[in-house]
Amino acid sequence: MSQGNARWAGADDRTALDLTLPDGGRARFRPLVPDDAQSLERGFELLSQQSRYMRFLRDKPELSGPEITAFTTPDGTEHEAIGVALLDADGGETPAGVARYYRTRDAKAAEFALTVIDHAQSRRLGALLLGFIAGVARDRGIARFLALVHRDNHVMRHILSDLGAVTGSRLGDDVEIVLPLQQDAADYPATPSGDAMRMAQNARQRRDVP
């Protein structure tokens, strides 16, 4: 992710949020902007074939130019995308994951997707990304996230079930999941994923920046 500013809750609030992760590492979270196109491509290249399949639910050898443009130009209302980069000791960034939502025709619902590159998994980044994007969505009147998750995507399914998500019908190898978004993260279950949602909410409220 580039060192630009980005939207969070309003046009005048465009600050990146840096967090210390549970394992002691540092990560930077902020919405994507067009300058992130190269970082997005780099992050995609770091994904294994299996991770790409779990994200796109099909074989995905590369991102097209129009996809990169669409993914890095969220409007902040109907479509939002938040990325995370791991920070090294010198402040350098390595792309680590992205979460995004698209509002549906039902203005209270949005389809969401999330991916974390393989070597950055198991660091709570997925749940934290979900916490940040869910908080932004709630600020914009969205009450629930809808997701289509591969039945073998056990990590994503565990994060969602940890938060009280409801599993719906199965479409072939994919499962429909509905996650109600809490206005106050304190209302999520007392689980590791719930704790990550609260950590993200607290960071947004503090504007936790260096």
C-alpha positions in Angstrom: 0.0 0.0 0.0 1.3 3.4 -0.8 1.8 6.1 1.8 -1.2 8.1 0.8 -4.1 9.2 3.0 -7.6 7.6 2.6 -11.2 7.7 3.7 -12.5 6.3 6.9 -15.7 7.9 8.2 -15.9 11.1 6.1 -14.3 13.2 3.5 -12.2 15.2 6.0 -10.9 12.1 7.9 -8.3 10.5 5.7 -5.8 9.0 8.1 -4.2 5.6 8.0 -4.5 3.5 11.2 -1.5 1.7 12.5 -1.9 -1.2 15.0 0.4 -3.4 17.0 -0.8 -7.0 16.3 -1.2 -9.6 19.1 2.2 -11.1 18.0 4.0 -7.8 18.4 4.2 -6.9 14.7 2.9 -3.7 13.3 0.4 -3.3 10.5 -1.2 -0.3 8.7 -4.9 -0.3 7.7 -6.5 2.2 5.3 -8.9 2.3 2.4 -7.5 1.7 -1.1 -6.8 4.5 -3.5 -5.8 4.4 -7.2 -2.1 4.7 -6.3 -2.4 1.3 -4.8 -2.8 -0.5 -8.1 0.8 -1.8 -8.1 0.6 -2.9 -4.5 -2.6 -4.7 -5.3 -0.9 -6.6 -8.1 2.0 -7.4 -5.9 -0.3 -8.8 -3.2 -2.1 -10.9 -5.7 1.2 -12.4 -6.9 1.9 -13.4 -3.3 -1.3 -15.4 -3.0 -1.1 -19.2 -3.5 -3.3 -20.8 -6.2 -5.5 -22.2 -3.4 -5.9 -18.8 -1.7 -6.8 -17.2 -5.1 -9.4 -19.9 -5.6 -10.9 -19.4 -2.1 -11.2 -15.7 -2.7 -12.6 -15.7 -6.2 -14.3 -19.2 -6.1 -12.6 -20.1 -9.4 -9.1 -20.4 -10.9 -7.7 -16.9 -11.2 -4.2 -16.6 -12.7 -4.2 -12.8 -12.8 -6.1 -9.6 -12.2 -7.2 -7.8 -15.3 -6.6 -4.1 -15.9 -10.3 -3.2 -15.4 -10.5 -5.3 -12.2 -7.5 -3.5 -10.8 -9.0 -0.1 -11.6 -12.4 -1.1 -10.1 -10.8 -2.6 -7.0 -8.7 0.6 -6.3 -11.4 3.1 -6.9 -14.0 2.6 -4.2 -16.6 5.4 -3.9 -16.7 5.2 -0.1 -20.4 4.6 0.0 -21.6 1.8 -2.3 -18.2 0.2 -2.5 -15.4 0.4 0.0 -12.1 -1.5 0.1 -9.6 -1.5 3.0 -6.1 -2.9 2.8 -3.5 -3.9 5.3 0.2 -3.8 5.0 2.8 -5.2 7.4 5.4 -2.7 8.5 9.0 -3.4 8.9 11.4 -1.8 11.3 12.2 1.0 8.8 8.5 1.7 8.1 8.5 -0.1 4.8 5.2 -1.8 3.8 4.5 -5.3 2.5 0.9 -5.8 1.1 -0.8 -8.3 3.4 -4.6 -8.3 2.6 -7.7 -6.6 1.5 -11.4 -6.6 2.5 -14.2 -4.9 0.5 -17.9 -4.6 0.3 -20.4 -3.7 -2.4 -23.8 -2.5 -1.3 -26.7 -4.5 -2.7 -30.1 -3.3 -4.0 -31.2 -3.7 -0.4 -29.5 -0.6 1.0 -29.1 -2.3 4.4 -27.0 -5.2 3.0 -23.7 -5.5 1.3 -21.7 -8.4 -0.2 -18.3 -8.6 1.2 -15.0 -10.5 0.4 -11.7 -10.7 2.3 -8.3 -12.2 1.6 -5.0 -12.3 3.4 -1.8 -13.4 1.7 -0.5 -16.8 2.7 2.6 -15.8 4.7 0.6 -13.3 6.7 -2.1 -15.6 7.8 -2.6 -16.7 11.5 -1.9 -13.2 12.7 -5.5 -12.0 13.2 -5.3 -9.8 10.1 -8.4 -11.3 8.6 -10.6 -10.7 11.6 -9.1 -7.2 12.0 -9.8 -6.3 8.4 -13.3 -7.5 8.9 -13.6 -5.4 12.0 -12.5 -2.2 10.1 -14.7 -2.8 7.0 -17.7 -3.7 9.2 -17.3 -0.5 11.2 -17.2 1.6 8.1 -20.2 -0.2 6.7 -22.2 0.4 9.9 -21.4 4.1 9.7 -22.9 4.1 6.3 -26.2 2.4 7.2 -25.3 -1.2 6.3 -26.8 -3.7 8.8 -25.5 -7.0 7.5 -22.8 -8.5 5.3 -23.6 -11.3 2.8 -20.8 -13.7 1.7 -20.5 -16.7 -0.5 -17.7 -18.8 1.0 -16.2 -22.1 -0.3 -17.1 -25.0 2.0 -13.4 -25.8 2.4 -12.5 -22.2 3.4 -12.4 -23.2 7.1 -10.5 -20.1 8.3 -13.1 -17.7 6.9 -16.0 -19.8 8.0 -14.5 -20.0 11.5 -14.1 -16.2 11.7 -17.7 -15.7 10.7 -19.1 -18.4 13.0 -17.1 -16.8 15.8 -19.1 -13.6 15.2 -22.5 -15.2 15.2 -23.0 -15.4 11.5 -25.8 -17.5 10.1 -25.1 -20.2 7.5 -27.7 -20.4 4.8 -28.2 -22.6 1.7 -25.3 -24.3 -0.1 -24.7 -23.6 -3.8 -22.6 -26.4 -5.0 -19.3 -26.1 -3.2 -20.1 -22.7 -1.8 -22.1 -21.7 1.3 -24.2 -18.5 1.7 -23.4 -16.8 5.0 -25.1 -13.7 6.6 -23.3 -11.7 9.3 -25.4 -9.1 11.2 -23.2 -6.1 11.9 -23.3 -4.7 15.5 -23.4 -1.0 16.0 -21.3 -1.5 19.1 -18.5 -4.1 18.8 -19.0 -4.9 22.5 -22.1 -6.9 21.4 -20.1 -9.4 19.4 -19.4 -12.7 21.1 -16.5 -13.1 23.5 -14.3 -15.0 21.0 -11.0 -14.2 19.3 -12.8 -12.8 16.3 -15.1 -10.7 18.5 -12.0 -9.4 20.3 -10.6 -8.4 16.9 -13.8 -6.5 16.0 -13.5 -4.6 19.3 -9.8 -3.9 18.7 -10.7 -2.4 15.3 -13.5 -0.3 16.7 -11.3 1.0 19.5 -8.6 1.9 16.9 -11.1 3.8 14.8 -12.4 5.7 17.8 -8.9 6.6 19.0 -7.5 7.3 15.5 -4.6 5.2 16.6 -1.8 6.7 14.5 1.9 7.2 15.2 
